[in-house]
Amino acid sequence: MFVFAPDFNIIAVGDLVWPGGFPFIDLQNGGSALGLAAALDVVLTISGTNTVFIAGHGEPMTRNDVQAYADMVKGTIGFVQEQRAKGLTISEIQTQGLPSKWRNWTSILVPEQEWIRMIVVSIDGVTG
């Protein structure tokens, strides 16, 4: 969920955006990496060049910041989808890891292996 205040050119994105880290997806309550990617598309579509984004944590963000985050979300989902299409298991993808350009998004809250698991659960419903 997000709140858009067009008169002020501000979008409060809450926890849709986790600045500097892989997102946490609440899979237990219907959350999905694919749903997050779709929501980010909407937020970016309604925003302008100078829109200010307020995340649930961290400093205000620019449209470029949110675009970089969305690119990471969509790029990592695409990568994991490709690996699943090749027949790789969650464990195999986790062992292989993501391409190096996304590894700096790992955090204590959501390490790379957990983000991969969240993506796999989102795209094909397996849990492990």
C-alpha positions in Angstrom: 0.0 0.0 0.0 1.1 3.5 -0.7 -0.3 7.1 -0.3 0.1 9.6 -3.1 -0.2 13.3 -2.2 -0.1 14.9 -5.7 -0.4 18.5 -4.4 2.9 18.0 -2.5 4.5 15.6 -5.1 5.1 13.1 -2.3 4.4 9.3 -2.3 4.6 7.5 1.0 5.6 4.0 0.0 6.0 2.6 3.5 7.5 -0.9 3.4 7.1 -1.3 -0.3 10.7 0.0 -0.4 13.5 -1.1 1.9 16.2 1.4 1.1 19.5 -0.3 0.4 18.4 -3.9 1.0 16.4 -6.8 -0.4 12.7 -6.5 0.5 10.9 -8.5 3.1 7.9 -10.2 1.6 5.2 -11.3 4.0 4.5 -14.6 2.3 2.4 -15.9 5.2 -0.2 -13.1 4.6 -0.4 -13.2 0.8 2.6 -11.1 0.0 4.5 -11.8 -3.2 7.6 -10.6 -4.9 5.6 -10.4 -8.1 3.0 -8.2 -6.4 5.8 -6.0 -5.1 7.2 -5.6 -8.6 3.7 -4.6 -9.9 3.2 -2.1 -7.1 6.6 -0.5 -7.8 5.5 -0.2 -11.5 2.4 1.7 -10.4 4.3 4.0 -8.0 6.8 4.8 -10.7 4.1 5.4 -13.3 2.3 8.0 -11.2 5.4 9.7 -10.0 7.3 12.6 -11.7 10.9 13.4 -12.0 10.9 15.4 -8.7 8.6 13.3 -6.7 9.8 12.6 -3.1 9.3 9.1 -1.8 9.0 8.4 1.9 9.8 4.8 2.8 8.9 3.2 6.1 12.5 3.3 7.1 15.4 5.6 6.1 15.8 8.9 4.5 13.5 10.4 1.8 14.2 8.9 -1.6 14.3 10.3 -5.2 12.5 8.7 -8.2 16.0 7.5 -9.3 16.4 5.7 -6.0 13.1 4.0 -6.3 13.8 3.1 -9.9 17.1 1.5 -8.9 15.2 -0.5 -6.3 12.5 -1.6 -8.7 15.2 -2.5 -11.2 16.8 -4.7 -8.6 13.5 -6.3 -7.6 12.5 -7.1 -11.2 16.0 -8.1 -12.2 16.4 -10.6 -9.4 13.0 -12.0 -10.1 13.8 -12.4 -13.7 17.1 -14.1 -12.9 15.5 -16.6 -10.5 12.7 -17.3 -13.0 15.4 -18.1 -15.6 17.1 -20.5 -13.1 13.8 -22.2 -12.2 13.1 -22.6 -16.0 16.4 -24.4 -16.3 15.2 -26.8 -13.5 17.4 -25.5 -10.7 16.1 -26.0 -7.1 16.0 -23.3 -4.5 19.1 -24.7 -2.9 21.0 -24.7 -6.2 20.0 -21.1 -6.9 21.0 -20.1 -3.4 24.3 -21.8 -3.7 25.0 -20.2 -7.1 23.8 -16.9 -5.8 22.6 -13.8 -7.7 24.8 -12.0 -10.2 27.3 -9.8 -8.5 25.5 -6.5 -9.4 22.8 -7.4 -6.9 24.8 -8.9 -4.1 25.3 -5.5 -2.3 21.6 -5.4 -1.6 21.9 -8.2 1.0 21.3 -7.2 4.7 20.9 -8.7 8.1 17.1 -8.5 7.8 16.9 -10.1 4.3 20.1 -12.0 3.2 20.5 -12.9 -0.4 19.5 -16.6 0.2 16.3 -15.5 1.9 15.4 -13.1 -0.9 15.9 -16.0 -3.4 13.6 -18.2 -1.4 10.9 -15.5 -1.3 11.1 -15.1 -5.0 10.8 -18.8 -5.6 7.9 -19.1 -3.3 6.3 -16.2 -5.1 6.8 -17.6 -8.6 6.0 -21.2 -8.1 4.7 -21.8 -4.6 7.4 -24.2 -3.4 8.6 -23.7 0.1 11.9 -25.4 0.2 
